[in-house]
């Protein structure tokens, strides 16, 4: 990934409005990774990533910036909430599961890429598998030894004459050639065949604990390694659907699992991105740290080694976190960044503040992104044959009402637009199947007619919007 910081910001601008400071910070962090890869080996290991702390209210784009950045870099990415973790010694998730989840994400990413690479070579294999189901070649029956029959291994029989076997084999070959031609011509797509597929439903254990019976997601195949055979089940599929299933199975046979795991661990270590949301919720405003949230500072101390750089054992082997990029975010309404323990503050040297959204920002959010909210509703309703057109004054009115409701109730940022749009087009969406061919113009008058009562009644808007 050799995009310049300017190009990275330009790509982020296609999906996220404003927040230039945050975009510049993450763009530089991503470019520094590329720069690090160009360094000599003896210097490369000494260059640590500069982790980022995003400060800003909910709904202004913190999570979306991190997610789009990871997609842009094609890097393993996970988002975790700091509040889901507990200090060692308490019941709950331990922070090392962050690294384990990152590795799992990386393996899925690498595996998908490798499967795509080998998928082109599976065509003949898919055809052969389908023919084996439709017209299997006859196999020579071997006579069972009398002693074998004595021990219940079969009944003694004589093998059929060789000439009869050859005739049956030639007949099967001709039938296969005929079916192959039909298969390639697409004449058999609606035929049903039975396939043996892997049953991927997890087997779980019920564990009795002090908290009662907990359903633990312990995968038995992981627990016992390769000792348990893979569970399979038979599925009846159309040939058109079976092609993809068989292609997937054949592609997986061509993969080198060890190579996939090694590459996935390398990517998680070198390019992994971890987004820790709600980090302000584990900071004690008064620094006392007692009461019902006694373990909050303990969670910070548990997160610290992973952010600093440590080695975490996973079922795929040890994984180092020295060069994983950590992006933390929080609203910091009650607490402030300085309430975090000093050691953790020092591990997030880059701090960017994201600004609250105003009316102009809302207008841009509704119109500028590649798949803007207005375009989404236009395309959704077009599937029912209803044409929806948003006018400039209509969009301006939606943006103005969104800012007003955020100011008078709870400020949830751009997410307010989703609640307003859903309420605005509720009647249109409900009646759309009966109004095919109609045209709806969403102008200022339409917006005011649909939303005026709810916006004026603060108690009503608190619950509906």
C-alpha positions in Angstrom: 0.0 0.0 0.0 1.9 3.0 -1.3 -0.7 5.8 -1.1 0.6 9.1 0.0 -1.0 10.9 3.0 -2.8 13.3 0.6 -4.3 10.3 -1.4 -5.3 8.6 1.9 -7.2 11.7 3.0 -8.8 12.0 -0.4 -10.1 8.4 -0.2 -11.4 9.0 3.3 -13.2 12.1 2.1 -15.3 10.0 -0.2 -17.0 8.4 2.9 -16.5 10.8 5.8 -17.3 14.5 5.9 -14.9 16.9 7.7 -12.7 15.9 10.6 -9.5 16.8 8.6 -7.2 16.7 11.6 -8.2 13.1 12.4 -7.8 12.1 8.8 -4.4 13.6 8.5 -3.2 11.9 11.7 -4.3 8.4 10.6 -3.0 9.0 7.0 0.5 9.9 8.4 0.3 6.8 10.7 -0.5 4.6 7.7 2.2 6.1 5.5 4.7 5.7 8.3 4.1 1.9 8.2 5.0 1.9 4.5 8.1 4.0 5.3 9.1 1.6 8.0 9.0 -1.3 5.6 11.6 0.5 3.4 14.1 0.7 6.3 17.0 -1.6 6.8 16.2 -4.6 9.1 18.4 -3.3 11.9 16.5 0.0 12.1 13.0 -1.4 11.2 12.4 -3.2 14.5 13.2 0.0 16.5 10.5 2.1 14.8 7.3 1.7 16.8 3.9 2.9 15.6 2.6 6.2 17.0 -0.7 5.3 18.5 -3.6 7.7 18.2 -6.2 8.9 20.7 -9.4 10.4 19.1 -11.4 12.7 21.3 -14.9 13.7 20.3 -18.7 13.1 20.9 -20.5 10.1 19.5 -21.5 10.0 15.9 -18.8 12.3 14.4 -16.9 9.6 12.5 -14.3 8.1 14.9 -15.1 4.5 14.2 -15.7 5.0 10.5 -12.3 6.7 10.0 -10.5 3.7 11.6 -12.7 1.1 9.7 -12.2 2.8 6.3 -8.5 3.2 7.0 -8.1 -0.6 7.6 -10.1 -1.4 4.4 -8.0 1.1 2.4 -4.8 -0.6 3.7 -6.3 -4.1 3.4 -5.1 -4.7 6.9 -6.4 -6.9 9.7 -8.8 -4.8 11.8 -10.9 -5.3 14.9 -13.0 -2.9 16.9 -13.4 -3.6 20.6 -15.2 -1.7 23.4 -13.0 -1.1 26.4 -16.0 -1.6 28.7 -16.3 -5.3 27.7 -13.0 -6.2 29.4 -12.4 -6.7 33.1 -9.4 -6.7 35.3 -7.6 -10.1 35.8 -9.4 -11.8 38.7 -12.9 -10.6 37.7 -15.4 -12.6 35.6 -15.3 -11.4 32.0 -13.1 -11.1 28.9 -9.4 -10.8 29.3 -7.6 -8.2 27.2 -5.4 -10.8 25.4 -8.5 -11.9 23.5 -8.0 -8.7 21.5 -4.9 -10.2 19.9 -6.5 -13.6 19.4 -9.4 -11.9 17.6 -7.0 -9.9 15.5 -5.2 -13.1 14.4 -8.5 -14.7 13.5 -9.4 -11.7 11.4 -6.1 -11.8 9.7 -6.4 -15.5 8.9 -9.8 -14.9 7.3 -8.4 -12.1 5.3 -5.4 -14.1 4.0 -7.4 -17.2 3.4 -9.9 -15.3 1.3 -7.1 -13.8 -0.8 -5.4 -17.2 -1.3 -8.7 -18.9 -2.2 -9.3 -16.2 -4.8 -5.8 -16.8 -6.3 -6.4 -20.6 -6.7 -10.1 -20.4 -7.6 -9.3 -20.1 -11.3 -7.6 -23.5 -11.3 -10.7 -25.3 -9.8 -12.8 -25.3 -13.0 -11.9 -28.8 -14.3 -12.0 -30.2 -10.7 -15.6 -28.9 -10.3 -16.7 -30.5 -13.5 -15.0 -33.8 -12.6 -16.7 -33.8 -9.1 -20.2 -33.1 -10.6 -19.7 -35.9 -13.2 -18.6 -38.3 -10.5 -22.0 -37.7 -8.8 -24.1 -37.8 -12.0 -22.3 -40.7 -13.8 -19.7 -42.4 -11.6 -17.2 -44.6 -13.3 -17.7 -48.3 -12.3 -15.1 -49.7 -10.0 -13.8 -53.3 -10.1 -15.2 -55.3 -7.3 -12.5 -57.2 -5.5 -13.6 -60.7 -4.2 -13.7 -60.9 -0.4 -11.5 -63.5 1.1 -13.4 -66.3 2.8 -11.7 -65.5 6.1 -12.8 -61.9 5.8 -16.4 -63.1 5.4 -16.0 -65.3 8.5 -15.1 -62.2 10.5 -18.0 -60.1 9.1 -16.0 -58.1 6.6 -18.3 -59.0 3.7 -19.7 -62.0 1.8 -17.5 -64.0 -0.6 -18.2 -63.2 -4.2 -16.5 -63.7 -7.5 -15.3 -60.7 -9.5 -17.3 -60.0 -12.8 -15.5 -60.9 -16.1 -13.1 -58.3 -17.3 -14.9 -57.8 -20.6 -18.2 -57.0 -18.9 -16.4 -54.5 -16.6 -14.7 -52.8 -19.7 -18.1 -52.5 -21.5 -19.7 -50.9 -18.5 -16.7 -48.5 -18.1 -16.8 -47.5 -21.8 -20.6 -46.9 -21.5 -20.1 -44.7 -18.5 -17.3 -42.7 -20.3 -19.6 -42.0 -23.2 -22.4 -40.9 -20.8 -19.9 -38.6 -19.0 -18.8 -37.0 -22.2 -22.4 -36.3 -23.1 -23.2 -34.9 -19.7 -20.0 -32.8 -19.7 -21.1 -31.1 -23.0 -24.5 -30.4 -21.5 -22.9 -29.1 -18.3 -20.7 -26.7 -20.3 -23.8 -25.6 -22.3 -25.6 -24.8 -19.1 -28.4 -27.3 -19.6 -28.0 -29.0 -16.3 -28.0 -25.9 -14.0 -31.4 -26.8 -12.5 -30.6 -30.4 -11.8 -30.2 -31.4 -8.1 -27.2 -33.3 -6.7 -26.3 -34.3 -3.2 -23.1 -33.0 -1.7 -21.1 -33.9 1.4 -20.3 -30.6 3.1 -18.5 -29.7 6.3 -20.8 -29.0 9.2 -19.4 -25.7 10.6 -21.9 -25.3 13.4 -19.8 -25.0 16.6 -20.1 -27.7 19.2 -20.2 -26.1 22.7 -19.8 -27.2 26.2 -22.0 -26.1 29.1 -19.8 -25.1 32.0 -21.0 -24.9 35.6 -19.7 -21.8 37.4 -20.5 -19.7 40.4 -22.6 -17.6 38.1 -24.7 -20.6 37.1 -24.8 -22.5 33.8 -23.0 -20.5 31.2 -23.1 -21.4 27.5 -19.4 -21.2 26.6 -18.4 -20.9 22.9 -15.7 -23.5 23.3 -15.1 -25.2 19.9 -14.5 -28.9 20.5 -12.4 -29.2 17.4 -10.1 -26.4 18.7 -10.0 -28.0 22.2 -9.0 -31.5 21.0 -6.9 -30.3 18.0 -7.0 -32.8 15.1 -8.2 -35.7 17.2 -11.8 -35.2 16.3 -12.8 -36.0 12.7 -14.6 -33.2 10.8 -18.4 -33.4 11.0 -20.1 -33.5 7.6 -23.7 -33.5 6.5 -25.4 -34.1 3.1 -27.0 -31.2 1.3 -29.2 -31.3 -1.8 -28.3 -28.4 -4.1 -28.9 -27.3 -7.7 -25.9 -27.6 -9.9 -25.8 -23.8 -10.3 -25.4 -23.5 -6.5 -23.2 -26.6 -6.0 -20.5 -25.2 -8.3 -19.5 -22.5 -5.8 -19.6 -25.0 -2.9 -17.4 -27.5 -4.8 -15.1 -24.8 -6.0 -14.6 -23.7 -2.4 -13.9 -27.2 -1.3 -11.4 -27.8 -4.1 -9.7 -24.5 -3.6 -9.2 -25.2 0.1 -7.5 -28.5 -0.8 -5.0 -26.5 -2.8 -4.1 -24.2 0.1 -1.1 -24.7 2.3 -2.6 -24.1 5.8 0.9 -23.5 7.4 1.6 -20.9 4.8 -1.7 -19.2 5.4 -1.2 -19.1 9.2 2.4 -17.8 8.9 1.3 -15.0 6.5 -1.7 -14.1 8.7 0.5 -13.8 11.9 3.0 -11.7 10.0 0.2 -9.4 8.8 -1.4 -9.1 12.2 2.0 -8.2 13.7 3.1 -5.8 11.0 -0.1 -4.2 9.7 -2.8 -5.0 12.3 -5.1 -2.2 13.5 -6.9 -2.3 16.8 -9.6 0.3 17.4 -10.4 0.6 21.2 -13.7 2.4 21.6 -15.1 3.9 24.8 -11.7 4.2 26.4 -13.0 7.1 28.4 -15.4 4.8 30.3 -12.4 3.0 32.0 -10.9 6.3 33.2 -12.0 7.4 36.7 -12.8 11.1 36.7 -11.6 11.6 40.3 -8.8 9.2 40.2 -10.2 7.2 43.1 -11.3 4.2 41.2 -13.6 2.8 43.9 -17.3 2.0 43.9 -19.0 -0.4 41.4 -16.3 0.3 38.8 -13.4 -0.8 40.9 -11.7 -2.7 38.1 -11.5 0.2 35.6 -8.0 1.2 36.4 -7.1 -2.5 36.5 -8.4 -2.8 32.9 -6.1 0.1 31.9 -3.1 -1.7 33.5 -4.0 -4.9 31.6 -4.3 -3.1 28.3 -1.0 -1.4 28.8 1.4 -4.4 28.1 -0.4 -5.1 24.8 -0.2 -1.5 23.7 3.4 -1.2 24.8 4.3 -4.4 22.9 4.3 -7.9 24.3 4.0 -11.5 23.1 0.6 -13.1 23.4 0.1 -16.9 23.0 -2.6 -17.9 20.6 -3.6 -21.3 19.3 -1.6 -20.5 16.1 1.5 -19.6 18.0 3.1 -16.5 19.7 2.1 -13.1 18.3 4.0 -9.9 19.0 2.1 -6.6 19.4 5.1 -4.3 19.1 4.1 -3.0 15.7 0.3 -3.2 15.9 -1.3 0.2 15.5 -3.8 1.1 18.3 -6.4 3.8 17.8 -8.3 4.6 20.9 -11.4 6.8 21.0 -13.8 8.3 23.5 -16.2 11.1 24.1 -14.6 12.2 27.4 -17.7 14.0 28.6 -17.3 13.0 32.2 -13.6 12.1 32.4 -10.7 13.6 30.5 -7.7 12.1 28.8 -5.5 13.0 31.7 -7.6 10.7 33.9 -6.1 7.7 32.2 -3.1 6.3 34.0 0.1 8.1 32.9 1.7 5.0 31.4 -1.3 4.5 29.0 -1.4 8.2 28.1 2.2 8.0 27.1 1.4 5.1 24.7 -1.0 7.4 22.7 1.2 10.3 21.8 -1.0 11.6 19.0 -4.2 13.2 20.1 -6.8 14.6 17.7 -10.0 16.3 18.7 -13.0 15.7 16.4 -15.5 18.5 16.2 -19.2 18.4 16.7 -21.3 18.5 13.5 -23.2 21.6 12.5 -25.9 22.2 9.8 -23.4 22.5 6.9 -21.8 19.2 8.0 -25.2 17.5 7.9 -25.9 18.8 4.4 -22.6 17.5 3.2 -23.2 14.1 4.9 -26.5 13.9 3.1 -25.1 14.7 -0.3 -21.3 14.2 -0.7 -20.3 10.6 0.3 -20.2 8.1 -2.5 -23.2 6.2 -1.0 -24.9 9.1 0.8 -27.9 8.5 3.0 -30.2 10.2 0.5 -29.0 8.1 -2.3 -29.5 4.9 -0.2 -33.2 5.8 0.2 -33.6 6.7 -3.5 -32.2 3.4 -4.5 -34.1 1.4 -1.9 -37.5 2.8 -2.9 -36.7 2.6 -6.6 -36.8 -1.2 -6.2 -40.5 -0.8 -5.5 -41.0 1.5 -8.6 -41.2 4.7 -6.5 -39.0 7.6 -7.6 -37.9 9.9 -4.7 -36.2 13.2 -5.4 -34.5 15.3 -2.7 -34.5 19.0 -3.3 -31.8 21.4 -2.0 -34.2 23.1 0.4 -35.5 19.7 1.6 -32.0 18.5 2.4 -31.2 21.9 4.2 -34.3 21.5 6.3 -33.4 17.9 7.3 -29.9 19.1 8.3 -31.3 22.0 10.2 -33.8 19.8 12.1 -31.0 17.3 12.9 -28.9 20.0 14.5 -31.9 21.3 16.4 -32.9 17.9 17.8 -29.2 17.2 18.8 -29.1 20.5 20.7 -32.4 20.1 22.5 -32.2 16.3 23.3 -29.1 14.2 23.2 -26.2 14.9 20.8 -25.7 11.7 18.8 -24.0 13.3 15.9 -24.7 12.0 12.3 -26.7 9.1 13.7 -29.5 11.6 14.2 -29.9 11.8 10.4 -30.8 8.1 10.3 -33.6 8.5 12.8 -34.9 11.6 11.1 -34.8 10.0 7.6 -36.5 6.9 8.8 -39.3 8.9 10.4 -39.5 11.3 7.4 -40.0 8.5 4.8 -42.0 6.1 7.1 -45.3 6.5 5.2 -43.6 6.4 1.8 -41.8 3.2 2.7 -44.9 1.6 4.1 -47.1 2.4 1.1 -44.4 2.0 -1.6 -45.6 -1.5 -2.8 -49.0 0.0 -3.6 -47.6 3.1 -5.2 -45.4 1.7 -8.0 -44.8 4.4 -10.7 -45.4 7.3 -8.3 -42.9 10.2 -7.7 -42.2 11.8 -4.3 -40.5 15.1 -4.0 -38.9 15.7 -0.6 -38.8 19.5 -0.4 -38.9 21.8 2.6 -42.7 21.7 2.9 -42.7 17.9 2.8 -40.1 17.7 5.6 -41.9 20.2 7.8 -45.2 18.4 7.2 -43.8 15.1 8.3 -41.5 16.2 11.1 -42.8 19.4 12.5 -45.0 17.9 15.3 -42.3 15.5 16.5 -39.6 18.2 16.5 -41.7 20.7 18.4 -42.7 18.2 21.1 -39.5 17.7 23.0 -40.8 14.9 25.0 -42.0 13.1 21.9 -38.8 13.6 20.0 -36.8 12.3 23.0 -38.4 8.9 22.4 -39.0 8.9 18.7 -36.0 10.7 17.3 
